[in-house]
Amino acid sequence: PILTLFLPFLAIADALSPASFPPQQHTEGTTGTRRSFLQPFFAGAAVLSTGTAHADSTVPVPTRVPTVYEGMSALAAGRVNRSIELFDAIAADDPAQIPRLWPRGIALYYAGRYREAADQFSADVALRADDGEEQIWRLLSLSRLPAVGSLAAARATEPSTTGAAPSPARDRRPVVRAACSLFVTGGRGAERFLAQLAAVGNAEVRFYARLYLALYFEGGGDPARAEQWMLRAVETEYAQVSGAKDFMVRVAKMAVRRRGWSACKAGL
């Protein structure tokens, strides 16, 4: 008689068991990997019912692919190696994203992995030939390689199908166009023009002109002038107030800390 009382409840439990549901249709996610909507539920249920997940469980626990924002945030916070891990996970999940992962190149540069940084920016340049920043960072990365050693030698490595000297990217941003001209040509006139922008441009232009002058002297083997210009960049009103959330502002501040460049003077 007691068993008879429980039979309706057993029937309901059997009807609600996972085996009674039809197979789930897998859909293609935005990252290109296949995921089942109910996998997280059943994986969590297994842990709750046994207290631990079985190593031989047939239900895979899905892993989340990091976002580019997470990689950029880690880099800005000074967690350079962690940011590289995050960017590498994105690239492994979808190799087509590699030419768009320019922040990965910056992370590799500050990790001292200059060959990989140059390769990353080479892929970026191939995708966006008119983006001057990619060209700048590629030359900068190459200049730090022991086998290259200078920006002048790095320029000689620039690919050219005509045999002529490489030309600066036709970037739509005047300050980036000027900085790119300086990196590509190395002319004193280009340096003076960028220094003028660093002095009389608007707040954002002053920051970027000073940032790229700092990187230019770093690539040229002049750490004293690189420090001077980078500190002047992070001390601008743009870096301290209106553009404080700009990713490149955060990179500049990270560079000051990582290089040990009189951070107290910059209020960092």
N, C-alpha and C positions, 0 to 999 in steps of 0.2 A: 504493500500500500504506500509506503514512504517513497519507494522508487517511482511509483506512478505519479506522485505529486511533482517530481523533478523532471519528468520526461518532456513537458513543454519547454522548459528552460534549456535543456540539452539540445533540443531541435533548433531553437533560436541561435544558440552559440555555434552550432554546426553550420547554420546558414550564413552567419557573419564571419566565418573563418576565411583567411586569405585564399585558401584553395578553391573556395566557392565563387570567387570573382573571375570574370573573363580576363584573358591576358591583356596587359596594358599596352597601348600603342605608343611607341617611342617617337618623340618628335625631335627635329633638328634644332638645337639651341643656337644662340647667337654666337657662341664660341666655336661651333662646328663639332662639338662632342655630343653624344647621345645620352640623354638622361630620362629616367622614368619619374613621373610626377610622384608616385607613391613610394619610391625607394627610400627617401628619408624617413617616412612614416614607419615602414616595416623594419628598417635598421634600428630606429629608436625603440620600437616595440620589442625587438630581440634583446636589446640591452636592458630594458626595464624588466623583462620576464626572467632573465637569467642572471642579471647583475653584471654581466660583461658580454662583450661581443666575441663570438666564437671565431677562431682563426680560420676554420674551414667553412665559414658561412658562405652560402651561395649568393647572398644578397650583398652587393658591393656598396660601401659607404661612399657616396659621391664627394669629390673634392672640388672646392670652389677655385676657379681661376682668378688670380689677383687682378685688380684694375690698374690702369696706368696711373691714376690718381694716387693709389697706395704707394706705388714705386716712387713717384715724385715727392710725396710727403716724407717717405723714409729718407730720401736723398737730402731734402731741405733740412731735415732734423739732424743730419750728420751721420745717419746710419747707412753709409755708402755701400758696404758689402751686402747688407740686407736689401737695399734697393735693387742691386744687381740681381740678386736671387729672384725678386719679384718680377723684374723685367724679363729675366730668362724664362720664368714659368709662363709668362704671356707668350713669348716667342715660341716656346716648345709646344704650346697648345695650338697656336696658329702662326706658322712661319711667315705667312703673308703680311703679318703686322710688323715684321722686323724693320723695313725701311721707314716706318712711322715712329719708331721708338727712339727718337733723338735724345730724350732725357737719359736713356740707357748709356748713350755715348758719353754724356757729361759725367755720369756715375763712374764709368770705366776710366775716364780721364783722371778723376780725383782719387781713384784707387791705384793709380800708377800703371794701369794696364793699357798703355798707349797704343799698342798695335791693334788691340781689339776695339779701342775707341775709334781709331782711324778707319777701321773696317766698317764700323757702325755708321759713321758719318759719310763714308763713301756710298753706302747704300742709300742714305738720305739724299745726298747730292744727286744720285742717279734718278731719284723720284721727283725731287723738287730742285731743278737746276737754278731757278731764280731766287731761291732762298739763300741769302748771303750768310746767315748764321751757320748753316751747315758747312759751307765752304770755309768759314773762319775756324770752326772747331776741328775740321779735318786737318787743316794746315797746322793748327796748334798742337794737335795730337801727334802728328808726324814729326814736328820739330823737337819733341821730347824723346824720341827714340834715339838710343845711343848710336845707331848706325846712321842717323840723319844729323841730329845735333843742332840744327838751327832752322829758322824760318826760311832763310835763303836757300838752304838745301832742300827744305820741304817743298818749296815752290817748284823745284826742278822735277819733283815726282808727280806733279799735277798731270793728269792725262790730257793729251792733245792730239786730235786727229789731223790737224793741219800743219803741225810742226811749229806753229806760232806760240808765243808766250800765252799762258792762260789769262783769261779776262775775268774781272770781278763779276759776280752775279748781279743781274739787273733787279735788285731788290727794290720794292716799292717804298720802303722806309728810308728816308734820306740818311739817318744816322747809321743804319746798318750798311747801307750802300757805301758810305764813307769809310766805315771800319773795314769792310770787305776789300775796298780799294787799297787800304793801308796794308792789310795782310798779304794781298796778292802781289802788289807792286813794291811795297817797302819804301816808297818815295818819301822824301822829307816834306814835300808839299802836302801829301795825304796826311802825314802825321800832324802838321801844323793846322790843317783844316779840322781834323777831329779834335784837337786840343781847343780850337776856337769854339766848336760846338759844346765841348765840355765846360766852357766858361760862360757862354752867353745863350745857349739853347734853353728851351723850356725845361721844367723840372724833370720830366721823363727823359728828354734828350740828354740832359746833363748827366743823369745816372748812366745811361747806356754808353755814351761817349767815354766816360771815365772807366766803366767796366771793360770796354774793349781795348782801351789804352793799357789797362792793367794786364790783360791777357796778352796783348802784343809784346809788352816788355818781358812778361814771363816766358813767352816763346822765344824771345830774343836773348834769354840768359841774363836778364838784368833784374834780379829779385828785389832790389831796393826800390827801383822805380815802379815795379809791379805792385809792391806793397803800398807805396805812396798813392797810386791811382786807385787801387781797390778800396783803401780806407776813405779816400775822397768820394768814391762812388756810394759806399754804404752810409756816409754821413749826409747825403743829399736829403732834401725835404721829401723827395719822391720815395726814397728808400725807407725813411723814418715814419712817414705819415701816409700820403695819398697812395703810394704804390707798395706799401709794406707787404701786401699779399701776393704781389707779382712773383711768379716762380723764379725768375732770374734774380730778383732782389734777394730772395731767400737763398738762392745758390751762392750769390756773392757773399752774404753773411756767413754761410757755411764755409766758404773758401777761406775767409779771414780766420775763423776759428781753427780750421784744419791746418792752415799754414802757420798758425801761431803768430799772426801779424797784429800785434798791439791791439788786441780785441777791446781792451778797456777804453781806448780812445774812441772807438766806434760805438760805444754804448751797447756792446753785445754781451 
